[in-house]
Amino acid sequence: MKKNRLSFAIRTEDGGFSAQCIEFPGIITQADTEPELREMIDDAVSGYFEAFPGEKDRLEKIKKGKIIEVAI
């Protein structure tokens, strides 16, 4: 079974890192190191979908849609 994938904007902030999900902007986390940030992202994603189970329906719609990139 193919897993869904989410995109995150990663920023360096005050000697650490923060991450915000592109598809679900309410999924935000931070950590001191990049490896720790990956763990925190997993926790944030799990917690988000536990708190908002209806959002999984939106995830299915996003997965079926098309994503394009544009230059600005």
Helices and strands as residue ranges (DSSP letters): E 8-13, E 16-21, E 28-31, H 34-51, H 55-64
